[in-house]
Amino acid sequence: MFENISMNYHYSENTFIGVSCYKNGLPYLIPNDLGNTDYQEILDEIIANGTTNFKTGETIPTALQQDVDNKKA
Protein backbone atom coordinates (compact mmCIF):
# COMPACT_ATOMS: atom_id res chain seq x y z
CA MET A 1 0.00 0.00 0.00
CA PHE A 2 2.71 2.52 1.02
CA GLU A 3 5.80 3.00 -1.13
CA ASN A 4 8.92 5.16 -1.11
CA ILE A 5 8.44 6.11 2.54
CA SER A 6 10.72 8.92 3.70
CA MET A 7 10.95 10.96 6.87
CA ASN A 8 10.23 14.69 7.27
CA TYR A 9 12.07 16.75 9.84
CA HIS A 10 11.61 20.27 11.17
CA TYR A 11 14.42 22.14 9.41
CA SER A 12 15.87 24.20 12.25
CA GLU A 13 15.16 21.77 15.10
CA ASN A 14 15.88 18.50 13.22
CA THR A 15 12.91 16.81 14.91
CA PHE A 16 10.70 14.22 13.23
CA ILE A 17 7.41 15.77 12.08
CA GLY A 18 5.95 13.21 9.71
CA VAL A 19 6.23 10.94 6.71
CA SER A 20 6.23 11.46 2.95
CA CYS A 21 5.22 8.51 0.81
CA TYR A 22 3.09 7.22 -1.99
CA LYS A 23 -0.16 5.52 -1.07
CA ASN A 24 -1.91 3.67 -3.87
CA GLY A 25 0.26 5.61 -6.34
CA LEU A 26 -0.60 9.08 -4.97
CA PRO A 27 1.76 11.32 -2.97
CA TYR A 28 0.94 11.71 0.71
CA LEU A 29 2.26 13.85 3.55
CA ILE A 30 1.36 12.31 6.88
CA PRO A 31 1.96 14.23 10.12
CA ASN A 32 3.45 12.63 13.21
CA ASP A 33 0.06 12.47 14.94
CA LEU A 34 -1.23 9.36 16.68
CA GLY A 35 -4.79 10.57 16.07
CA ASN A 36 -4.28 10.54 12.29
CA THR A 37 -5.64 7.44 10.53
CA ASP A 38 -2.91 7.51 7.86
CA TYR A 39 -0.22 7.70 10.55
CA GLN A 40 -1.74 4.65 12.21
CA GLU A 41 -1.61 2.87 8.83
CA ILE A 42 2.09 3.78 8.48
CA LEU A 43 2.69 2.21 11.90
CA ASP A 44 0.85 -0.93 10.74
CA GLU A 45 2.95 -0.96 7.55
CA ILE A 46 6.19 -0.83 9.54
CA ILE A 47 4.96 -3.53 11.93
CA ALA A 48 4.08 -5.79 8.98
CA ASN A 49 6.98 -5.06 6.62
CA GLY A 50 9.74 -3.28 8.54
CA THR A 51 11.65 -0.89 6.30
CA THR A 52 10.98 -2.83 3.08
CA ASN A 53 8.95 0.02 1.55
CA PHE A 54 11.22 2.83 2.75
CA LYS A 55 13.06 5.06 0.31
CA THR A 56 16.67 3.90 -0.11
CA GLY A 57 18.82 5.16 2.73
CA GLU A 58 15.94 6.11 5.05
CA THR A 59 16.05 5.04 8.69
CA ILE A 60 13.36 5.03 11.36
CA PRO A 61 13.68 8.00 13.72
CA THR A 62 13.45 7.28 17.44
CA ALA A 63 10.02 8.94 17.79
CA LEU A 64 8.54 6.80 15.00
CA GLN A 65 10.15 3.61 16.35
CA GLN A 66 8.66 4.34 19.78
CA ASP A 67 5.20 4.72 18.24
CA VAL A 68 5.68 1.40 16.38
CA ASP A 69 6.83 -0.34 19.56
CA ASN A 70 3.93 1.07 21.57
CA LYS A 71 1.41 -0.08 18.97
CA LYS A 72 2.91 -3.58 18.94
CA ALA A 73 2.67 -3.84 22.73
N, C-alpha and C positions, 0 to 999 in steps of 0.2 A: 504494500500500500504506500509506504513512505520511501522515497529514494533521495539520494544525494543530500543527506542530512548534514547540516553544518551548524556551528554554534555562533550566536551573536553575543557580543560583549559591549558594555558601555565603554565608549572610547576613552574617556579621561580616567575612569575608575577601574577599568579592566575587570568588571564584574559580569558574570553571566546574566543575560537578560532574556534569552529566548533561543528559538531554533528557526533556521531557514531550511526549507526542504521542498520537495515536490510530492504532492499527494494526488494520486490518480492522474498524473501528468500535468497538474496545475501547480504553479508556485504558491507557497504558503509561508507566512511569517507567524510563528506561534510564540506568544509571550510565556515567560517563566511564571506561570500562574496555575496553581493546583486546582483552581476552580474552572479552568478552561478545558472543555471537552477534548479539543485537539491536543493539548498538552498531556492529558491523561492517555490519549491514544499513542503519543510518542513514547511515554513511559512503557506502555504495553508492548510497543514495537521493540524497544530495547530489551525488555524482559524476555521476549520471544526469540529475538534474533541477534542480540548483542550489538556489535558495531558493524555488522554485515552491510547495512544500507547507508552507512556514513560516507560522506565525501572523503576521498583519499587524503590521509594525513590528519583527519579530525580525531580528537580525543574527547572523552566525556569529562566535562568540568565537575569538580567536587559537588557543587550544588545539585546538578542534575543526577549524579550518581547517588546522592543521598535520597533524592525523591524516588529513584528507581528502587533502592534498597528498602525504603519505607513502604512502598507499594507491594513489594514482594513479601514483606513480613506479615 
